[in-house]
Amino acid sequence: MRFPVEKLVKKLKKLVEKLPLWKEREGESPRAMSLTIYRYIMNEAFFSFLICFLFFFFVFFVNQLLLMAQNILAKHVPFNQVALLVFFSLPGVIAMSAPFASLVGTLMTVGRLSSDNEVLVMLSSGLSYRNVFIPAITVGVVISLFSFISNDVLLPAGTLQLNRLYRRILVSTPALELEANSVKKFKDTVIVTGNVTGNAIDNMLILDKTSDGERRVILANNAELKDAGKSGLSLDLNRAFIQSSKEIAREDYDYASAGSLRYWVPQENLMQAVSSITPREMSSVDVFKEIRKKNIELDARLNEKKNKVSILAIALEDTLRAGPSGENWNRRTGQFTAFQREVQLLQSMRKDRNLSLHWLEFYKKFSIPFGAFTFIFLAVSLGLMAKRSGQTVGFIFGLFISVLYWVLLVGGQTLGIRFNTSPFLSIWMPNILALSVGLILAAIKIAK
C-alpha cells in the first residue's frame, strides 16, 4: 500500500497557514508585530511590576512610616489620625517605589521569557526583538507617568494635608513634642517643661534668641497650647517673668513681669517631625518659580557685592598709583586684605547652596520618574541573556542595580551640594548610564 505523502504535505501546509504567527498576509512583513504577543508580554510585565512594587513598598518605605506611627501611637494619639498621617505620606512612597519596581519587574518578565525559550520561539516564527521591546517600553512609559503624577501632584497635596493634620494632633496632644519634665532644643529656642496635662503645661522655661540678637529668659507658672490658625501655634503663659539682654553687652539687660503673655511658636521649630515644606514636597512648577525668585535675589546681592569690590579695587589702585607720597600708602596692606576678603565672599556667594538644592530637587522631579523608562532598555537587554531561572536571576540583578542606582543618585546629589557640580549631570547621570548600557547591550544582542 502506497503512503499518501502528497496529501499529508498539503494538509500540513494548510495547517501552518492557519497559524497566526506563521501566516504571511498580503503586504505584511514576515517580521511584523504580533498583537497577541504584545498583549501577552504587557500582562506579564504589569503583573511582575505589581509584585515588585509591593516588595519595594514594604521593604524600603513602610518601615519608616510604621516607626512614625509607633512613636505617635505611644503618645496616645487616636488611631484614625495616625492612619491619616500614614495615608498622606503614601504619595512619596509610591513615587520612589515605582521606578525600581519597573526595573525588577521587567527583568523578571523578560528573564522568564528567555529562560523558557519563548523569545527563541518568537524569533524562529519570523518575529523580531521589537515584539519584546515595544510592550516593555509601553509599560515603562505608563509607570513613568504614574510616578511623575504621584511625585508632582499627589506628594505636594499630601504634604500640605499632613502638616495640617499634624498641627491639629499637636494641639490636641502637646506631649507629642512637649513631653512632661523634658528639655526640647530647637533652632534658636530651648523649652523646659514640667507636668503636661491635656493642653496645659506646668512650670515652663523658655530660652530663645530674637532676630535682633537679644537673649531672652522667660519663666511661667503654667502655659496653654493653642492653635493660632495661619500664624502657627501659640503658648498662653500665666504669671510670666521675662529677662532680655544684648548678645554683646550682657550687663545691659531688661526685665518685666506679666499676668498673661502670649508666646508665638514657629511651626518649623516646634514640629520637629514635620518640617516646613521643602523643594521635595513642592510641585515642579512651584520649585521652578522658587528658583527664578532666588536667582533674582542672588543677582541683586551679586551686583551689590560687585559694586563694593569695584570700589575697593579703585581705591587700592589709586593708592598704588600715588606711591609712597600718597596719604593712603601706609593703608595699602589693609586695603588689599579688604579687597581680597570681598572677592572671596563674592566667589562664595556665586555658589549658593540653597539654590543648588532647589535645582537638584527640580531635576529629581523628572529624573526619578523617567528612570522607569530608562530602566526598560537595561532590563530587557539583561533579561534576554538569561538562560536558567530567569525570574530569580532577574530579581537578584534588579536589586543590585537598584542599590547601585540609589548610590549614584545620592552620590550625585552630594557632589552637587558640596562641590557645586552641574545639578543636571549630578541627578541625570544614573539615568544616562542605565540608558547607554541598555542600548549597547541591546545592539550587541540584536547583532548576534
PyMOL commands that set and color helices and strands:
alter all, ss='L'
color gray80, all
select helices_A, chain A and resi 5-18+35-73+79-115+118-124+130-172+174-176+229-231+267-270+279-281+284-325+329-350+353-383+390-418+423-447
alter helices_A, ss='H'
color red, helices_A
select strands_A, chain A and resi 183-185+189-192+196-197+200-209+215-227+233-245+253-265
alter strands_A, ss='S'
color yellow, strands_A
deselect
rebuild
show_as cartoon
